[in-house]
Structure formats: C-alpha cells, structure tokens
Amino acid sequence: MIIEGAFHKLHENLLMDSFPEEQYEAFLVGHMAMALLLEMSLRNEPYPASRIRLEKPYAIAAKAGRKLRADLFAETPLSGKLLSEQCEAYGIAQDNWFEVKYFRRSVKSKSRTPRQKNTRRIAIDLLRLCLLVEDSGDNGRFVLLVFDGEPESYVALKTRENNERQWLREMLTPGYHKISLDFSEEPNILRGTHAPWVLKASIDVKAFIPVQDKLPDLYWGYLCNVIDFRFSLGDQAIMHSPDRAIDKTQSGKDAHLEMARKLIRGL
C-alpha cells in the first residue's frame, strides 16, 4: 500500500531533520510528497513525479465560485494483477486527495494553544474532502494530522459545554470507526449558518505514536482514510461508497453542487 508505506516513513524523516524549529505545514506536505515518490520509485513506476500535485484545485469548489485547493494529490497506480474491486476492499483508490494539518509549538508565541480553533480546522478538512472532490468513484480521501506533542495539548476533545467530541477522539484512535459529526452541536465550525448539517462517515485510521512520550522532539501522526460517507442538509443528501460514486441527483437537483455552495459560504 503506497500511501500507508509513505505515511510510516514520515516520523523517521521528521526526526532526522536538523532544524525542527523551521518545520511548518508546507514542510510536512513536502515530506509526504517525497515519501510517496519514494514508494512509487521502489515499485519501478515510470515518471512517478508526474503523479503528484501540490495545491491541486477542487473542481467542485471552482464551480461553486471559490478557488480552494487540496494540500496534496497523488495518483497511485494499482498493480495490474489486482482487480479494482479487490483494491477497494482495502480502501485503495487511484486518485487520492489529502488535507494536511501540522500542529507544533511556537517558540515565539506565549499565547495559549487555540484548541477549539484547531478542532474546527480538522472538521473543515473533513468537509472539504467529502464535498469538494468531483467524484468518479475512484477517489481516496485522507486527512493527515501530525503533532509535535500529545494531541490533547493541541485539540479540544470536549466542547465548551464539556460534551465529548467522539468524532475527534476516534480520528485520533487507530482502527476502523464510524463517526458522526452533527454541526448543530458544533455551532462554531460553520460560520454564518444554522443549517442542520450532519456528516456520517466510515474512517480507517493508521498512526505512529511514541511508546516513550517523555523524550523531546517526538511526533504523533494520524492518517485518516475516509472510506464512505453520507452528508445531509435537511432532506438533501449526498452519499459516497467504494462501489458507488457520489449520488448527485437527490430531490431531483444537483445536490452535490448546491450543498458545496452552501458549505463554502459558511467557511
């Protein structure tokens, strides 16, 4: 699995860096792109660099009137000996979209870590991947999260009302999960809208977590693969699963584009 192999090289690459204080989100995106390039080169894939794009535009966002881009895109070739249905059974797709978040300490800032704001950023990445990819049925969606300390120090696992954010906790727990994100319970995620947005998704989470967390300069990493989802707004909904591309025609309308427009207004 090319993407998982690349992901599990990240912490070694980060630890080898001589200037950790100069690491930013673009640095992490670049390292993930290089790891993907290495994985494809090891398989003797021709011209692997041509299969990787940074800041690839979302076509649906452009149609909805905004120029929004994914952090990373990779076309990962499937083995000729494998049927696409067999690959789908493991969550493997050919076209893969990544949203990347890197949470790190700032040596200059003395302000408190904006944990609620960081949580919103992760939720928005989930929404972008689910709603802004123009789906052909063969798209992978990944949220890549890396922390230079324990994740609880950077994100809020509870709301301001002290309610558990189960969807976020499961994104930070290795394994297969079914998450539900009801935005009526997260009023600060989508600005300027009180619409009853609900995202239900199945995710497969891979992780690298240090077994000795008291040492300096360690990393926590999580790769969340969105396997399928249902995104609803009132009686409108769009759905995606490995064996079916996004259903865009519910209620006799192009629900995909219409919901994307509403989402973009609330970002």
N, C-alpha and C positions, 0 to 999 in steps of 0.2 A: 504494500500500500504506500504509494508515493507520498501522499500528504502526511500520513502518520509518521512515516520514516523521517521526513523533513522536520516535523514538529519535535520529535525526540532528539534531534541534534541541536535544538535551539539553546538549551541551558548550557551545554558544553561550549558553544560558540560565545555566549554571553560571558561566561566565567573566564574565558581566555582573553577577553578584551582588556587592554591596558588602561583604558580611560573610562571607567564605568560612570563617572560624573558627567560625561558627554553623551550618554545614551538617551535618546529621545524616541518618540514613536516611529519616526521615519527610519531610525536605526534598526528597530525591531522588524519593520516591514522589509527592509533590505536584507536582513539576515534570513528571514523566512523565504524570500525570493531566491537567495543564494542556495539555501538548503534544498529547495525544490529543484533548482538547476542541477545540483549535485546528484540528487536521487535519479533524475531522468538521464543524466550522463552515465551513471553506473549501469543503466539498462540499455545503453547504446542507442538511445533515441536520437534521431537526426535533428539538428538545429534546435536543441531544447530552449535556447534563449528566446526564440520566436514564439514560444508557447506561453510566455509570462508577460503580464502587463501590470504596471503600477498605475494607480489612479484611473482605472477604466470606468468610463461613464455608464450610468444606469440608463438604459434606453427608455424605460417607463417614466423615469424622472424627467427626461428631456421632453417627452410627450406631454407631461403634466406641467411643464413650464419652469422647471428648475434644473440647473446643471449640477447634479450630485454624482459623486464618483465612489466606487468601491476602493478600498485601500490597496487591494491586490487581487489579481485574477490569474488563474493558471489553467491551461488546457492540459490535462494529464492523460496521455494516451493509454488506452486499455489494451491489454495483451490480446493478440489475435487468436489465442487459444481459448479465450474466455468469452462466453456469451454475455451480452449486456445485461440480461436478466440475472445471471449469476453475480455479476458485479453489483447490481442494485440490491441484492440480498445482503450485501455488506456495507451499503451506504456509499458505494463508489460511483462517481459520476465523471464525465469527461470534462465539462466546463465547471470551474469551481471559483466561487466568489468569496472573498474574505473581508471582514471588517476587523480591524486590529485595535486593541487598546493596551497601552503600556502604562502602568501605574508605578511611579517611582517617587522617592523622596527628593525634595528640592533643598539643596544646601543653602540657598539664599533666602527662601521664604520662611518666615516664622509664623505664618498663619496656620490655622487648623486645617487638616485634610478635609476637603469638601466631599464627604462620603455620600451624602444624598445626591449631589450633582454627579458624582462618578457613577452611581447606580442608574441615574437617568441616562447617562451616555451609553451604558450597556444595553438598556431596554431599547433605546433608539436604534442601535445597531441591529438588534433582532428584527425590529420593524422594517428597517431598510432592506435587509436581506430577504425577508418574506414578501414584501410588497413591491419592491422596485426592480427585481430581476424579471426580464421578459422571458418567461419560461417556455422552453421547448420540451420539457420532460426529462432533460439530461443535464440538470444543473445541480451542483453541490453548493451548500451554503454553510459557511464556517464563521464563527466568532472566535477570534484568538485573543486570549487575555493573559497578560504576563504581569506579575507583581514582583518588586524587589524586596518584599517583606510579606508577612502573613496577610492574606486578602482582607481579613476582618478590619485591618488598620486602614483600608482604602475605600471600602464599600460598606453600605448600610444594610445589614441583613435583617433589620427591622425598620418599619416606618416610624415617622414621628409620633404616631399614635401607639407605638410599641407593638404593632402587629408583625408577625413573622412574614418575611418575604421568601416563601418557599421556592418560588421560581428561580430566585437568585442563588439560594443555597444549593439547589440541585445543579445549577450551572457550574458550581464550584465543587462538585462531588463526582468523582469518576464513575462511569457506568451509564446505563440506559435509563432515561427518565421521560415521563410525560409531564410537561409543565403547563401551567395555566396562568396567564397574565391578564388580569381584569383591570382596565385602566380607570374604572370608576373608583378603585381602591388606590390608585396612584395618580392623583389629580395634578401633580407637578411634572409628569412626564410629557404629556401632550399639552402644549400651551394653547390657550385661546379656544379650547373645545371642551364641551361637556358630553360629547357623544359616548354611547356605551360600547367602546371598543373592547373586544376580547380576543386574545391570541391563545390558542391551544396548540401545542407542538410536541413532537417527539424528538428528543435530542440524544446524541451519543457523545459522551464526554471522555476525552483522553486527558491525562495530566502528568506533569512531573512535579513532585513535591519532595523537598529535602527531608531526610529522616532525622537529621540533627539541625533543628531550626535556630540554634543559639549562635551559630557561626556567622560572621559578617559576610556581606556580598553574596547572598543566596537568592534563588529565584523560585517562584511558584508560577507554573504555567498551566493553562487550560485551553483545550481545543474542543469547541462545541460544534458538532455537526448536526444541523437541523435536518432531520430525516423527512418529516412530513409536518404539515400544519393546517390549521383552519383559522381564518382570520375573519371576524364578523363585525358588522356595524349595523345594529338593529336587525332588520330582516335581510340585509345584504351580506353575502359571504363569498370568500374565495377559498379554494382548497387546493392543496398540492400533496401528492404522494409519489413514491418512486415509480409506480406503474401508471401514473396519470399526471399529465401536465396541469397547470393551474386552470381551473374551470372559470372562465371569464364571463359567462353568459347568464348568471343567475338573475332572476327577476326580469328577464328579457333585456338586460342592459349590459354594457361593458363594465362590470363591477370592478374589475381589476384597475382600470384607468381611473374610474370615478373615485374609488377608495384611495388610490395613490394621490390624487389631487387633494383630498381632504387631509390625508396624513401630512403632506408637505406643508400645508397651511398651518399645521399645529407644531411643526418642528422649531 
